[in-house]
């Protein structure tokens, strides 16, 4: 699938990123909307992946402290490399701005995905919004 990755601040990306996050996290995973949408969005660099027809398919964000989060791909677009493209794009942006590492809290079912992209697990499993997570790091 041909995808285009775009980056921007929350005001520029919210219209495309928010519906993806609401679908994946709130509807699919039953995360309370008030936990999903937080005040950190305003300080983040956001990425949105678009399909060939220009439709938003996935999103993620990079926080000022080097954390990557809110990685989500719509169910009908999974398994096509979109999540990997978003992750790599955010990692590239972190490296470009001088970060020495990126950190994320992976849902445990997605840990293999991040391991395949060079991340290492750190610490023990913890729960966020009732979902098991593990912290993962990537050093540049």
MODELLER restraints for C-alpha pairs under 7 A, 6 or more apart:
rsr = mdl.restraints
at = mdl.atoms
rsr.add(forms.Gaussian(group=physical.xy_distance, feature=features.Distance(at['CA:1:A'], at['CA:80:A']), mean=6.63, stdev=0.5))
rsr.add(forms.Gaussian(group=physical.xy_distance, feature=features.Distance(at['CA:2:A'], at['CA:51:A']), mean=6.11, stdev=0.5))
rsr.add(forms.Gaussian(group=physical.xy_distance, feature=features.Distance(at['CA:2:A'], at['CA:52:A']), mean=5.52, stdev=0.5))
rsr.add(forms.Gaussian(group=physical.xy_distance, feature=features.Distance(at['CA:3:A'], at['CA:49:A']), mean=6.15, stdev=0.5))
rsr.add(forms.Gaussian(group=physical.xy_distance, feature=features.Distance(at['CA:3:A'], at['CA:50:A']), mean=5.29, stdev=0.5))
rsr.add(forms.Gaussian(group=physical.xy_distance, feature=features.Distance(at['CA:3:A'], at['CA:51:A']), mean=4.72, stdev=0.5))
rsr.add(forms.Gaussian(group=physical.xy_distance, feature=features.Distance(at['CA:3:A'], at['CA:52:A']), mean=6.04, stdev=0.5))
rsr.add(forms.Gaussian(group=physical.xy_distance, feature=features.Distance(at['CA:4:A'], at['CA:49:A']), mean=5.53, stdev=0.5))
rsr.add(forms.Gaussian(group=physical.xy_distance, feature=features.Distance(at['CA:4:A'], at['CA:50:A']), mean=5.09, stdev=0.5))
rsr.add(forms.Gaussian(group=physical.xy_distance, feature=features.Distance(at['CA:4:A'], at['CA:51:A']), mean=6.63, stdev=0.5))
rsr.add(forms.Gaussian(group=physical.xy_distance, feature=features.Distance(at['CA:5:A'], at['CA:47:A']), mean=6.65, stdev=0.5))
rsr.add(forms.Gaussian(group=physical.xy_distance, feature=features.Distance(at['CA:5:A'], at['CA:48:A']), mean=5.74, stdev=0.5))
rsr.add(forms.Gaussian(group=physical.xy_distance, feature=features.Distance(at['CA:5:A'], at['CA:49:A']), mean=4.47, stdev=0.5))
rsr.add(forms.Gaussian(group=physical.xy_distance, feature=features.Distance(at['CA:5:A'], at['CA:50:A']), mean=6.36, stdev=0.5))
rsr.add(forms.Gaussian(group=physical.xy_distance, feature=features.Distance(at['CA:6:A'], at['CA:47:A']), mean=5.60, stdev=0.5))
rsr.add(forms.Gaussian(group=physical.xy_distance, feature=features.Distance(at['CA:6:A'], at['CA:48:A']), mean=5.45, stdev=0.5))
rsr.add(forms.Gaussian(group=physical.xy_distance, feature=features.Distance(at['CA:6:A'], at['CA:49:A']), mean=6.48, stdev=0.5))
rsr.add(forms.Gaussian(group=physical.xy_distance, feature=features.Distance(at['CA:7:A'], at['CA:45:A']), mean=6.73, stdev=0.5))
rsr.add(forms.Gaussian(group=physical.xy_distance, feature=features.Distance(at['CA:7:A'], at['CA:46:A']), mean=5.49, stdev=0.5))
rsr.add(forms.Gaussian(group=physical.xy_distance, feature=features.Distance(at['CA:7:A'], at['CA:47:A']), mean=4.49, stdev=0.5))
rsr.add(forms.Gaussian(group=physical.xy_distance, feature=features.Distance(at['CA:7:A'], at['CA:48:A']), mean=6.57, stdev=0.5))
rsr.add(forms.Gaussian(group=physical.xy_distance, feature=features.Distance(at['CA:8:A'], at['CA:45:A']), mean=5.71, stdev=0.5))
rsr.add(forms.Gaussian(group=physical.xy_distance, feature=features.Distance(at['CA:8:A'], at['CA:46:A']), mean=5.38, stdev=0.5))
rsr.add(forms.Gaussian(group=physical.xy_distance, feature=features.Distance(at['CA:8:A'], at['CA:47:A']), mean=6.69, stdev=0.5))
rsr.add(forms.Gaussian(group=physical.xy_distance, feature=features.Distance(at['CA:9:A'], at['CA:44:A']), mean=6.43, stdev=0.5))
rsr.add(forms.Gaussian(group=physical.xy_distance, feature=features.Distance(at['CA:9:A'], at['CA:45:A']), mean=5.25, stdev=0.5))
rsr.add(forms.Gaussian(group=physical.xy_distance, feature=features.Distance(at['CA:9:A'], at['CA:46:A']), mean=5.84, stdev=0.5))
rsr.add(forms.Gaussian(group=physical.xy_distance, feature=features.Distance(at['CA:10:A'], at['CA:41:A']), mean=6.03, stdev=0.5))
rsr.add(forms.Gaussian(group=physical.xy_distance, feature=features.Distance(at['CA:10:A'], at['CA:42:A']), mean=5.49, stdev=0.5))
rsr.add(forms.Gaussian(group=physical.xy_distance, feature=features.Distance(at['CA:10:A'], at['CA:46:A']), mean=6.54, stdev=0.5))
rsr.add(forms.Gaussian(group=physical.xy_distance, feature=features.Distance(at['CA:13:A'], at['CA:46:A']), mean=6.58, stdev=0.5))
rsr.add(forms.Gaussian(group=physical.xy_distance, feature=features.Distance(at['CA:16:A'], at['CA:56:A']), mean=6.00, stdev=0.5))
rsr.add(forms.Gaussian(group=physical.xy_distance, feature=features.Distance(at['CA:17:A'], at['CA:48:A']), mean=6.34, stdev=0.5))
rsr.add(forms.Gaussian(group=physical.xy_distance, feature=features.Distance(at['CA:17:A'], at['CA:59:A']), mean=5.73, stdev=0.5))
rsr.add(forms.Gaussian(group=physical.xy_distance, feature=features.Distance(at['CA:20:A'], at['CA:58:A']), mean=6.49, stdev=0.5))
rsr.add(forms.Gaussian(group=physical.xy_distance, feature=features.Distance(at['CA:20:A'], at['CA:72:A']), mean=6.85, stdev=0.5))
rsr.add(forms.Gaussian(group=physical.xy_distance, feature=features.Distance(at['CA:20:A'], at['CA:74:A']), mean=6.42, stdev=0.5))
rsr.add(forms.Gaussian(group=physical.xy_distance, feature=features.Distance(at['CA:21:A'], at['CA:72:A']), mean=6.29, stdev=0.5))
rsr.add(forms.Gaussian(group=physical.xy_distance, feature=features.Distance(at['CA:24:A'], at['CA:72:A']), mean=6.38, stdev=0.5))
rsr.add(forms.Gaussian(group=physical.xy_distance, feature=features.Distance(at['CA:24:A'], at['CA:74:A']), mean=6.48, stdev=0.5))
rsr.add(forms.Gaussian(group=physical.xy_distance, feature=features.Distance(at['CA:25:A'], at['CA:31:A']), mean=5.52, stdev=0.5))
rsr.add(forms.Gaussian(group=physical.xy_distance, feature=features.Distance(at['CA:26:A'], at['CA:32:A']), mean=5.99, stdev=0.5))
rsr.add(forms.Gaussian(group=physical.xy_distance, feature=features.Distance(at['CA:26:A'], at['CA:33:A']), mean=5.87, stdev=0.5))
rsr.add(forms.Gaussian(group=physical.xy_distance, feature=features.Distance(at['CA:31:A'], at['CA:129:A']), mean=5.93, stdev=0.5))
rsr.add(forms.Gaussian(group=physical.xy_distance, feature=features.Distance(at['CA:43:A'], at['CA:63:A']), mean=6.71, stdev=0.5))
rsr.add(forms.Gaussian(group=physical.xy_distance, feature=features.Distance(at['CA:43:A'], at['CA:64:A']), mean=6.85, stdev=0.5))
rsr.add(forms.Gaussian(group=physical.xy_distance, feature=features.Distance(at['CA:44:A'], at['CA:61:A']), mean=6.12, stdev=0.5))
rsr.add(forms.Gaussian(group=physical.xy_distance, feature=features.Distance(at['CA:44:A'], at['CA:62:A']), mean=5.42, stdev=0.5))
rsr.add(forms.Gaussian(group=physical.xy_distance, feature=features.Distance(at['CA:44:A'], at['CA:63:A']), mean=4.67, stdev=0.5))
rsr.add(forms.Gaussian(group=physical.xy_distance, feature=features.Distance(at['CA:44:A'], at['CA:64:A']), mean=6.34, stdev=0.5))
rsr.add(forms.Gaussian(group=physical.xy_distance, feature=features.Distance(at['CA:45:A'], at['CA:61:A']), mean=5.63, stdev=0.5))
rsr.add(forms.Gaussian(group=physical.xy_distance, feature=features.Distance(at['CA:45:A'], at['CA:62:A']), mean=5.14, stdev=0.5))
rsr.add(forms.Gaussian(group=physical.xy_distance, feature=features.Distance(at['CA:45:A'], at['CA:63:A']), mean=6.64, stdev=0.5))
rsr.add(forms.Gaussian(group=physical.xy_distance, feature=features.Distance(at['CA:46:A'], at['CA:60:A']), mean=5.93, stdev=0.5))
rsr.add(forms.Gaussian(group=physical.xy_distance, feature=features.Distance(at['CA:46:A'], at['CA:61:A']), mean=4.35, stdev=0.5))
rsr.add(forms.Gaussian(group=physical.xy_distance, feature=features.Distance(at['CA:46:A'], at['CA:62:A']), mean=6.39, stdev=0.5))
rsr.add(forms.Gaussian(group=physical.xy_distance, feature=features.Distance(at['CA:47:A'], at['CA:59:A']), mean=5.42, stdev=0.5))
rsr.add(forms.Gaussian(group=physical.xy_distance, feature=features.Distance(at['CA:47:A'], at['CA:60:A']), mean=5.35, stdev=0.5))
rsr.add(forms.Gaussian(group=physical.xy_distance, feature=features.Distance(at['CA:47:A'], at['CA:61:A']), mean=6.03, stdev=0.5))
rsr.add(forms.Gaussian(group=physical.xy_distance, feature=features.Distance(at['CA:47:A'], at['CA:86:A']), mean=6.57, stdev=0.5))
rsr.add(forms.Gaussian(group=physical.xy_distance, feature=features.Distance(at['CA:48:A'], at['CA:56:A']), mean=6.60, stdev=0.5))
rsr.add(forms.Gaussian(group=physical.xy_distance, feature=features.Distance(at['CA:48:A'], at['CA:58:A']), mean=5.66, stdev=0.5))
rsr.add(forms.Gaussian(group=physical.xy_distance, feature=features.Distance(at['CA:48:A'], at['CA:59:A']), mean=4.40, stdev=0.5))
rsr.add(forms.Gaussian(group=physical.xy_distance, feature=features.Distance(at['CA:48:A'], at['CA:60:A']), mean=6.81, stdev=0.5))
rsr.add(forms.Gaussian(group=physical.xy_distance, feature=features.Distance(at['CA:49:A'], at['CA:56:A']), mean=5.86, stdev=0.5))
rsr.add(forms.Gaussian(group=physical.xy_distance, feature=features.Distance(at['CA:49:A'], at['CA:57:A']), mean=5.61, stdev=0.5))
rsr.add(forms.Gaussian(group=physical.xy_distance, feature=features.Distance(at['CA:49:A'], at['CA:58:A']), mean=5.14, stdev=0.5))
rsr.add(forms.Gaussian(group=physical.xy_distance, feature=features.Distance(at['CA:49:A'], at['CA:59:A']), mean=6.23, stdev=0.5))
rsr.add(forms.Gaussian(group=physical.xy_distance, feature=features.Distance(at['CA:49:A'], at['CA:82:A']), mean=6.92, stdev=0.5))
rsr.add(forms.Gaussian(group=physical.xy_distance, feature=features.Distance(at['CA:49:A'], at['CA:86:A']), mean=6.76, stdev=0.5))
rsr.add(forms.Gaussian(group=physical.xy_distance, feature=features.Distance(at['CA:50:A'], at['CA:56:A']), mean=4.41, stdev=0.5))
rsr.add(forms.Gaussian(group=physical.xy_distance, feature=features.Distance(at['CA:50:A'], at['CA:57:A']), mean=5.51, stdev=0.5))
rsr.add(forms.Gaussian(group=physical.xy_distance, feature=features.Distance(at['CA:51:A'], at['CA:57:A']), mean=6.46, stdev=0.5))
rsr.add(forms.Gaussian(group=physical.xy_distance, feature=features.Distance(at['CA:57:A'], at['CA:73:A']), mean=5.83, stdev=0.5))
rsr.add(forms.Gaussian(group=physical.xy_distance, feature=features.Distance(at['CA:57:A'], at['CA:74:A']), mean=5.64, stdev=0.5))
rsr.add(forms.Gaussian(group=physical.xy_distance, feature=features.Distance(at['CA:57:A'], at['CA:77:A']), mean=6.43, stdev=0.5))
rsr.add(forms.Gaussian(group=physical.xy_distance, feature=features.Distance(at['CA:58:A'], at['CA:72:A']), mean=5.43, stdev=0.5))
rsr.add(forms.Gaussian(group=physical.xy_distance, feature=features.Distance(at['CA:58:A'], at['CA:73:A']), mean=4.00, stdev=0.5))
rsr.add(forms.Gaussian(group=physical.xy_distance, feature=features.Distance(at['CA:58:A'], at['CA:74:A']), mean=6.10, stdev=0.5))
rsr.add(forms.Gaussian(group=physical.xy_distance, feature=features.Distance(at['CA:58:A'], at['CA:82:A']), mean=6.84, stdev=0.5))
rsr.add(forms.Gaussian(group=physical.xy_distance, feature=features.Distance(at['CA:58:A'], at['CA:83:A']), mean=6.93, stdev=0.5))
rsr.add(forms.Gaussian(group=physical.xy_distance, feature=features.Distance(at['CA:59:A'], at['CA:71:A']), mean=5.66, stdev=0.5))
rsr.add(forms.Gaussian(group=physical.xy_distance, feature=features.Distance(at['CA:59:A'], at['CA:72:A']), mean=5.40, stdev=0.5))
rsr.add(forms.Gaussian(group=physical.xy_distance, feature=features.Distance(at['CA:59:A'], at['CA:73:A']), mean=6.50, stdev=0.5))
rsr.add(forms.Gaussian(group=physical.xy_distance, feature=features.Distance(at['CA:59:A'], at['CA:86:A']), mean=6.78, stdev=0.5))
rsr.add(forms.Gaussian(group=physical.xy_distance, feature=features.Distance(at['CA:60:A'], at['CA:69:A']), mean=5.92, stdev=0.5))
rsr.add(forms.Gaussian(group=physical.xy_distance, feature=features.Distance(at['CA:60:A'], at['CA:70:A']), mean=5.05, stdev=0.5))
rsr.add(forms.Gaussian(group=physical.xy_distance, feature=features.Distance(at['CA:60:A'], at['CA:71:A']), mean=4.15, stdev=0.5))
rsr.add(forms.Gaussian(group=physical.xy_distance, feature=features.Distance(at['CA:60:A'], at['CA:72:A']), mean=6.42, stdev=0.5))
rsr.add(forms.Gaussian(group=physical.xy_distance, feature=features.Distance(at['CA:60:A'], at['CA:86:A']), mean=6.59, stdev=0.5))
rsr.add(forms.Gaussian(group=physical.xy_distance, feature=features.Distance(at['CA:61:A'], at['CA:68:A']), mean=5.64, stdev=0.5))
rsr.add(forms.Gaussian(group=physical.xy_distance, feature=features.Distance(at['CA:61:A'], at['CA:69:A']), mean=5.33, stdev=0.5))
rsr.add(forms.Gaussian(group=physical.xy_distance, feature=features.Distance(at['CA:61:A'], at['CA:70:A']), mean=6.08, stdev=0.5))
rsr.add(forms.Gaussian(group=physical.xy_distance, feature=features.Distance(at['CA:62:A'], at['CA:68:A']), mean=4.59, stdev=0.5))
rsr.add(forms.Gaussian(group=physical.xy_distance, feature=features.Distance(at['CA:62:A'], at['CA:69:A']), mean=6.50, stdev=0.5))
rsr.add(forms.Gaussian(group=physical.xy_distance, feature=features.Distance(at['CA:62:A'], at['CA:90:A']), mean=6.30, stdev=0.5))
rsr.add(forms.Gaussian(group=physical.xy_distance, feature=features.Distance(at['CA:66:A'], at['CA:94:A']), mean=6.62, stdev=0.5))
rsr.add(forms.Gaussian(group=physical.xy_distance, feature=features.Distance(at['CA:66:A'], at['CA:99:A']), mean=6.57, stdev=0.5))
rsr.add(forms.Gaussian(group=physical.xy_distance, feature=features.Distance(at['CA:66:A'], at['CA:101:A']), mean=6.74, stdev=0.5))
rsr.add(forms.Gaussian(group=physical.xy_distance, feature=features.Distance(at['CA:66:A'], at['CA:102:A']), mean=4.88, stdev=0.5))
rsr.add(forms.Gaussian(group=physical.xy_distance, feature=features.Distance(at['CA:66:A'], at['CA:103:A']), mean=6.24, stdev=0.5))
rsr.add(forms.Gaussian(group=physical.xy_distance, feature=features.Distance(at['CA:67:A'], at['CA:102:A']), mean=5.57, stdev=0.5))
rsr.add(forms.Gaussian(group=physical.xy_distance, feature=features.Distance(at['CA:67:A'], at['CA:103:A']), mean=4.66, stdev=0.5))
rsr.add(forms.Gaussian(group=physical.xy_distance, feature=features.Distance(at['CA:67:A'], at['CA:104:A']), mean=5.37, stdev=0.5))
rsr.add(forms.Gaussian(group=physical.xy_distance, feature=features.Distance(at['CA:68:A'], at['CA:102:A']), mean=6.73, stdev=0.5))
rsr.add(forms.Gaussian(group=physical.xy_distance, feature=features.Distance(at['CA:68:A'], at['CA:103:A']), mean=6.19, stdev=0.5))
rsr.add(forms.Gaussian(group=physical.xy_distance, feature=features.Distance(at['CA:68:A'], at['CA:104:A']), mean=5.16, stdev=0.5))
rsr.add(forms.Gaussian(group=physical.xy_distance, feature=features.Distance(at['CA:69:A'], at['CA:104:A']), mean=6.16, stdev=0.5))
rsr.add(forms.Gaussian(group=physical.xy_distance, feature=features.Distance(at['CA:73:A'], at['CA:83:A']), mean=6.34, stdev=0.5))
rsr.add(forms.Gaussian(group=physical.xy_distance, feature=features.Distance(at['CA:100:A'], at['CA:139:A']), mean=6.07, stdev=0.5))
rsr.add(forms.Gaussian(group=physical.xy_distance, feature=features.Distance(at['CA:100:A'], at['CA:140:A']), mean=5.29, stdev=0.5))
rsr.add(forms.Gaussian(group=physical.xy_distance, feature=features.Distance(at['CA:101:A'], at['CA:137:A']), mean=6.89, stdev=0.5))
rsr.add(forms.Gaussian(group=physical.xy_distance, feature=features.Distance(at['CA:101:A'], at['CA:138:A']), mean=5.41, stdev=0.5))
rsr.add(forms.Gaussian(group=physical.xy_distance, feature=features.Distance(at['CA:101:A'], at['CA:139:A']), mean=4.30, stdev=0.5))
rsr.add(forms.Gaussian(group=physical.xy_distance, feature=features.Distance(at['CA:101:A'], at['CA:140:A']), mean=5.53, stdev=0.5))
rsr.add(forms.Gaussian(group=physical.xy_distance, feature=features.Distance(at['CA:102:A'], at['CA:137:A']), mean=5.81, stdev=0.5))
rsr.add(forms.Gaussian(group=physical.xy_distance, feature=features.Distance(at['CA:102:A'], at['CA:138:A']), mean=5.32, stdev=0.5))
rsr.add(forms.Gaussian(group=physical.xy_distance, feature=features.Distance(at['CA:102:A'], at['CA:139:A']), mean=6.71, stdev=0.5))
rsr.add(forms.Gaussian(group=physical.xy_distance, feature=features.Distance(at['CA:103:A'], at['CA:136:A']), mean=5.68, stdev=0.5))
rsr.add(forms.Gaussian(group=physical.xy_distance, feature=features.Distance(at['CA:103:A'], at['CA:137:A']), mean=4.50, stdev=0.5))
rsr.add(forms.Gaussian(group=physical.xy_distance, feature=features.Distance(at['CA:103:A'], at['CA:138:A']), mean=6.47, stdev=0.5))
rsr.add(forms.Gaussian(group=physical.xy_distance, feature=features.Distance(at['CA:104:A'], at['CA:135:A']), mean=5.73, stdev=0.5))
rsr.add(forms.Gaussian(group=physical.xy_distance, feature=features.Distance(at['CA:104:A'], at['CA:136:A']), mean=5.34, stdev=0.5))
rsr.add(forms.Gaussian(group=physical.xy_distance, feature=features.Distance(at['CA:104:A'], at['CA:137:A']), mean=6.57, stdev=0.5))
rsr.add(forms.Gaussian(group=physical.xy_distance, feature=features.Distance(at['CA:105:A'], at['CA:133:A']), mean=5.93, stdev=0.5))
rsr.add(forms.Gaussian(group=physical.xy_distance, feature=features.Distance(at['CA:105:A'], at['CA:134:A']), mean=5.48, stdev=0.5))
rsr.add(forms.Gaussian(group=physical.xy_distance, feature=features.Distance(at['CA:105:A'], at['CA:135:A']), mean=4.43, stdev=0.5))
rsr.add(forms.Gaussian(group=physical.xy_distance, feature=features.Distance(at['CA:105:A'], at['CA:136:A']), mean=6.16, stdev=0.5))
rsr.add(forms.Gaussian(group=physical.xy_distance, feature=features.Distance(at['CA:106:A'], at['CA:133:A']), mean=5.17, stdev=0.5))
rsr.add(forms.Gaussian(group=physical.xy_distance, feature=features.Distance(at['CA:106:A'], at['CA:134:A']), mean=5.32, stdev=0.5))
rsr.add(forms.Gaussian(group=physical.xy_distance, feature=features.Distance(at['CA:106:A'], at['CA:135:A']), mean=6.16, stdev=0.5))
rsr.add(forms.Gaussian(group=physical.xy_distance, feature=features.Distance(at['CA:106:A'], at['CA:136:A']), mean=6.80, stdev=0.5))
rsr.add(forms.Gaussian(group=physical.xy_distance, feature=features.Distance(at['CA:107:A'], at['CA:131:A']), mean=6.88, stdev=0.5))
rsr.add(forms.Gaussian(group=physical.xy_distance, feature=features.Distance(at['CA:107:A'], at['CA:132:A']), mean=5.80, stdev=0.5))
rsr.add(forms.Gaussian(group=physical.xy_distance, feature=features.Distance(at['CA:107:A'], at['CA:133:A']), mean=4.18, stdev=0.5))
rsr.add(forms.Gaussian(group=physical.xy_distance, feature=features.Distance(at['CA:107:A'], at['CA:134:A']), mean=6.45, stdev=0.5))
rsr.add(forms.Gaussian(group=physical.xy_distance, feature=features.Distance(at['CA:108:A'], at['CA:132:A']), mean=5.80, stdev=0.5))
rsr.add(forms.Gaussian(group=physical.xy_distance, feature=features.Distance(at['CA:108:A'], at['CA:133:A']), mean=4.98, stdev=0.5))
rsr.add(forms.Gaussian(group=physical.xy_distance, feature=features.Distance(at['CA:108:A'], at['CA:134:A']), mean=6.03, stdev=0.5))
rsr.add(forms.Gaussian(group=physical.xy_distance, feature=features.Distance(at['CA:118:A'], at['CA:138:A']), mean=6.51, stdev=0.5))
rsr.add(forms.Gaussian(group=physical.xy_distance, feature=features.Distance(at['CA:119:A'], at['CA:136:A']), mean=5.97, stdev=0.5))
rsr.add(forms.Gaussian(group=physical.xy_distance, feature=features.Distance(at['CA:119:A'], at['CA:137:A']), mean=5.29, stdev=0.5))
rsr.add(forms.Gaussian(group=physical.xy_distance, feature=features.Distance(at['CA:119:A'], at['CA:138:A']), mean=4.70, stdev=0.5))
rsr.add(forms.Gaussian(group=physical.xy_distance, feature=features.Distance(at['CA:120:A'], at['CA:136:A']), mean=5.35, stdev=0.5))
rsr.add(forms.Gaussian(group=physical.xy_distance, feature=features.Distance(at['CA:120:A'], at['CA:137:A']), mean=5.36, stdev=0.5))
rsr.add(forms.Gaussian(group=physical.xy_distance, feature=features.Distance(at['CA:120:A'], at['CA:138:A']), mean=6.48, stdev=0.5))
rsr.add(forms.Gaussian(group=physical.xy_distance, feature=features.Distance(at['CA:121:A'], at['CA:134:A']), mean=6.82, stdev=0.5))
rsr.add(forms.Gaussian(group=physical.xy_distance, feature=features.Distance(at['CA:121:A'], at['CA:135:A']), mean=5.98, stdev=0.5))
rsr.add(forms.Gaussian(group=physical.xy_distance, feature=features.Distance(at['CA:121:A'], at['CA:136:A']), mean=4.40, stdev=0.5))
rsr.add(forms.Gaussian(group=physical.xy_distance, feature=features.Distance(at['CA:121:A'], at['CA:137:A']), mean=6.54, stdev=0.5))
rsr.add(forms.Gaussian(group=physical.xy_distance, feature=features.Distance(at['CA:122:A'], at['CA:135:A']), mean=5.38, stdev=0.5))
rsr.add(forms.Gaussian(group=physical.xy_distance, feature=features.Distance(at['CA:122:A'], at['CA:136:A']), mean=5.50, stdev=0.5))
rsr.add(forms.Gaussian(group=physical.xy_distance, feature=features.Distance(at['CA:123:A'], at['CA:135:A']), mean=6.48, stdev=0.5))
rsr.add(forms.Gaussian(group=physical.xy_distance, feature=features.Distance(at['CA:124:A'], at['CA:134:A']), mean=6.31, stdev=0.5))
rsr.add(forms.Gaussian(group=physical.xy_distance, feature=features.Distance(at['CA:125:A'], at['CA:132:A']), mean=6.25, stdev=0.5))
rsr.add(forms.Gaussian(group=physical.xy_distance, feature=features.Distance(at['CA:125:A'], at['CA:133:A']), mean=5.50, stdev=0.5))
rsr.add(forms.Gaussian(group=physical.xy_distance, feature=features.Distance(at['CA:125:A'], at['CA:134:A']), mean=4.80, stdev=0.5))
rsr.add(forms.Gaussian(group=physical.xy_distance, feature=features.Distance(at['CA:126:A'], at['CA:132:A']), mean=5.60, stdev=0.5))
rsr.add(forms.Gaussian(group=physical.xy_distance, feature=features.Distance(at['CA:126:A'], at['CA:133:A']), mean=5.32, stdev=0.5))
rsr.add(forms.Gaussian(group=physical.xy_distance, feature=features.Distance(at['CA:126:A'], at['CA:134:A']), mean=6.28, stdev=0.5))
rsr.add(forms.Gaussian(group=physical.xy_distance, feature=features.Distance(at['CA:127:A'], at['CA:133:A']), mean=5.79, stdev=0.5))
